[in-house]
Amino acid sequence: MNRRHKTRGSLFAALISALVLTSCSTGASGSATRESTYPYWEKGAGATEAAAFMKIQIPKGATDVKGAVQVNPREDEYILSFRTSKATAAQVAEDLHSEEPLALWGLKSTQESELFEHLGLSEPKTLKDALWAGVCPPCVKDYRRRDVAWMEIYIENLDSEQARVYLRAF
């Protein structure tokens, strides 16, 4: 009886060890493969999906409207851009309820980024004299955007009446 007990105990220990080793090795390779697929652009997601997440009304008469959703392991990034009048661009910025008004984007960036380049546009951080404002919607009690952790807007002056609006949210 003692010998049987030892044999069962040894088999049980071997089985547990095999299961632990198998689960560790399977999880590690599966995680590495899954992590390497990020980030990616969500197929079929465009301006409509980005505007819906941001709770932004694309202005009537806006042209060259573009948007996309980049899927990431932690937070997805939503980008939206369009051309509109300077007055309408200022209204869009005001609707974000930023604690700071639009101001010149002071930090010029040469860092390569693929967000707006994905839409065939220049990265707003690289634009000369672009205006910028950022906001944490929950921090300013903008409950329409309670699912948005951060939003920023860049406004590029195109001519005396037109501007390009760039919006990014996550």
Residue pairs with C-beta under 8 A, 6 or more apart in sequence:
35 73
38 71
38 72
38 73
39 70
39 71
39 72
39 77
40 70
40 71
41 68
41 69
41 70
41 71
41 118
42 49
42 68
42 69
42 70
42 71
42 76
45 67
45 68
45 69
46 66
46 67
46 68
47 58
47 65
47 66
47 67
47 80
47 82
48 67
49 67
49 69
49 78
50 56
50 67
50 68
50 69
50 78
50 79
50 80
50 167
50 169
51 57
51 58
51 67
51 80
53 69
53 78
53 147
53 148
53 169
54 78
54 80
54 145
54 148
54 151
54 167
54 169
55 144
55 145
55 148
56 80
56 92
56 95
56 167
58 65
58 80
58 82
59 82
59 84
59 88
59 91
59 92
61 84
61 85
61 88
62 82
62 83
62 84
62 88
63 82
63 83
63 84
64 81
64 82
64 83
64 164
65 80
65 81
65 82
66 80
66 81
66 82
66 119
66 120
66 121
67 78
67 79
67 80
67 81
67 119
68 78
68 79
68 118
68 119
69 76
69 77
69 78
69 79
70 76
70 77
70 79
70 115
70 118
75 149
75 170
76 170
77 115
77 168
77 169
77 170
78 167
78 168
78 169
78 170
79 115
79 116
79 118
79 119
79 166
79 167
79 168
80 165
80 166
80 167
80 168
81 116
81 119
81 121
81 164
81 165
81 166
81 167
82 164
82 165
83 158
83 162
83 163
83 164
83 165
84 92
84 162
84 163
84 165
85 161
85 162
85 163
86 155
86 157
86 161
86 162
86 163
89 155
89 163
89 165
90 102
90 155
92 153
92 165
92 167
93 102
93 131
93 133
93 153
93 155
96 133
96 135
96 137
96 142
96 151
96 153
97 135
97 137
97 140
97 142
98 133
98 134
98 135
98 140
99 135
99 140
100 133
100 134
101 133
102 131
102 132
102 133
102 153
102 155
103 131
103 132
103 133
104 129
104 130
104 131
104 132
105 124
105 125
105 127
105 130
105 131
105 132
105 154
107 125
108 125
108 126
109 123
109 125
109 126
110 126
111 125
113 123
113 125
115 123
115 168
116 122
116 123
116 124
116 166
117 123
121 164
121 166
124 130
124 132
124 154
124 156
124 166
125 154
127 154
127 156
129 157
130 154
130 155
130 156
131 154
131 155
131 157
132 152
132 153
132 154
132 155
133 152
133 153
134 150
134 151
134 152
134 153
135 142
135 150
135 151
135 152
136 149
136 150
137 144
137 145
137 146
137 148
137 149
137 151
138 145
138 146
138 148
138 149
145 151
148 169
148 170
149 170
150 169
150 170
151 167
151 168
151 169
152 167
152 168
152 169
153 165
153 166
153 167
154 165
154 166
155 163
155 164
155 165
155 166
156 163
156 164
156 166
157 163
158 164
